[in-house]
């Protein structure tokens, strides 16, 4: 279902974010993000002269190479367009992500290494959807591998019951009290708290 019909309006700004997950031949994964900002009108820029309608204000790329444990083993950051000539100078700082693991504490660790003047606002923002893309890529492939093994008649590998699922309590559907968790991770399911007496 699409959004409700909008009021009469005029496009002013467009931000396009594209994230893709790639399986590499060496067993690692590449998670790539691309961010482009454009305006529907032209405007002067002290450093670039005139930025025309549809011409990128920001055009930035980021690649995280990660292992199966979601740990970053390589980073490539590029700023093709920014409002200032020094914008690309900060991209080497993104090497500080090497060794971090995408999961709990990821955002905090990114802010510690690349917050404020130590990073680029737009490239740091791009790391959010890239982390989600990493989950979608790797967990999707793990599910596909399990289905292929089952089709070959191999017994399923049991999950470690002592290991908390990475997605538990990450959203409404994966809340520990949801019927989804009751079905796929029954050991981690917690029934919803019953409402107290009325008036309490």
N, C-alpha and C positions, 0 to 999 in steps of 0.2 A: 504494500500500500504506500503510495507516495505521500509526501507532505501535503497539507491542506493548501489550496490555492493562495498565493501570496497577494498582497496589495500591489498596486501599480508601482513599479520600481525600475531602477537603472543600475546595471552592474558597474561597480567601482573598482573592486580588487578581486583578484583570483590567486589563490594559493593552491598549487597542485603538489600533492605528496604521493609518490609511488614507491612502494616497498616490494621487494621480491626476494624469495629464498631459493638458493641453488644448492644442489648436491654436487660436491666436487669428486673428481676421480680419486683423490688421495684420502677420502673418508671424512674430510672436513666439510663444513658448510659455509657458503657465502651468503650473507644477508646484506642486500644493497638497498639504500634509500636515496631518493632524488627529490629535492624540494625546489620549486620554482614559484616566485612571486611576480605577478605582473599587474599593471594598472590599465584601466580602459581608456586612459587619457595620457597625454605626454606631459612632461614637466622638466624643468631645468635641474641639473645636478652640478654642483660646483666642481666635481672631479671628473665626471664623465661627459660633461656638456649637456646634451639633451637626451632624456630617456623617453623614447616614443611609446605610444600605446601598444601594449602587447610585448614590449621588449623587457626581458627579465631584469628586475631590480636585484633579486637574489636567484642564483642558479648554483645549487650546491649538491654535492654527491658525497656519500659515505658508504664504505664497505666494511663490515665486520666479518672476519673469518673466525668461525667458532668450531669447537670440537663437539663430540656427542654429549659431553657433559655440560654444554652451553658456556664453556669458558672461552673468552676471546683470546685467540692466538695470533691475530694479525688485524691491522687497521689501515685503511686507505681513505684519506679525506681530501676533497678538492673543492675549491670555490672558483667556479668559472665566472661568476658575476656577483658583485656586491656593490653597495653604494659608495664605498671608500676604497682607495687603492691598497690600504693596509689590511683589508679583510682577509685575504688569503694567508697572511703571515702567521695566523694562529693555528692553521691546520696541523702543524707538527705536534701540537700539544695533545691531539687526539690519540697519539701513541700511548698515552697514559692509561687507556682503556685495556691494554694488553694485560692479561692475567685476571681480569674481573670476570665473574660468572653472572650471567643473566639469570635473575631469580630474585628471591627476597633480598632487599637492601640495594638492589641495582641502582635505583634513582638516587639514593643517598650517596652511594659511592661515586656516581657520575658527577654529582654536584660538588663533592669534595675535591675532585680532580680537575673539573672543567667549569666550575661555577664562576659567575661574574667575569672579571677581566681575564681570567685564565682560559676562556673558551669563546665560542660563538653561539649566541642565543639560538640561532636557527638550526645549526648543526646539532646542538644539544637537544632541542625540541624533537628533532628527527629521530633521536635515539629511542624515544617512547614507542612510536609505531614500529620501529625496527625490532625492538625487543618482542613485541607481540607477534611480529612476522616470524621471528626465530622460533617461538613456541609453536605457531601454526605449522611451520615447515618441519621441524624435527618430530613433534608429536604425531603429526599426520603421517610422516614416513614410518615411524615406529608402529603405528596402527596398521599401515599397509603391509609392513614386514610380518606382523603377527598374523594377518589374514592370509598372506601367502604361505606361511608356515603351516597354518591350519589346513589350507587346501592341499598341501603335500602330505597331510596326515601326521605331522609332527605334533607331539603334545604341547599344549601352551605352557610357557614359562610362568610359574606363579609369581605374583608381585610380592615384594618383601613387605610383610604386614607391619613391620616396625618402621618402615620408611613412609613419612607423611607425603601424600601426593602433592606435587608442586602446585597444582591448580586449586587445591582445597582452600575455600574461603576467598578465592580471588574475584568472585562475582556472585550475583544472585543465584544463578543456576548451580554453582559449585559450593554454595553455603553448606556447612556441615549438617544442617537440618533439612536440606532439600531432598525431594524424592530422587533426583538424579544421583546424588552422592549415596543414598541408600541402596541404589541399584549397582553402581559401578565400584564403589569403595565402601562396602557395608561395614567394615571394621572401623571406619572413621565417621560413620553416621552418628549424629546426636539428635534425638527427637526434639522438635520445637518445644520451647518452654510453654507450659500451659498458662493461659491467662489467669491472673489472680482473681479473687472474689470481686464481684462488681462493687464499685465504689472505692476500691483500694488504690 
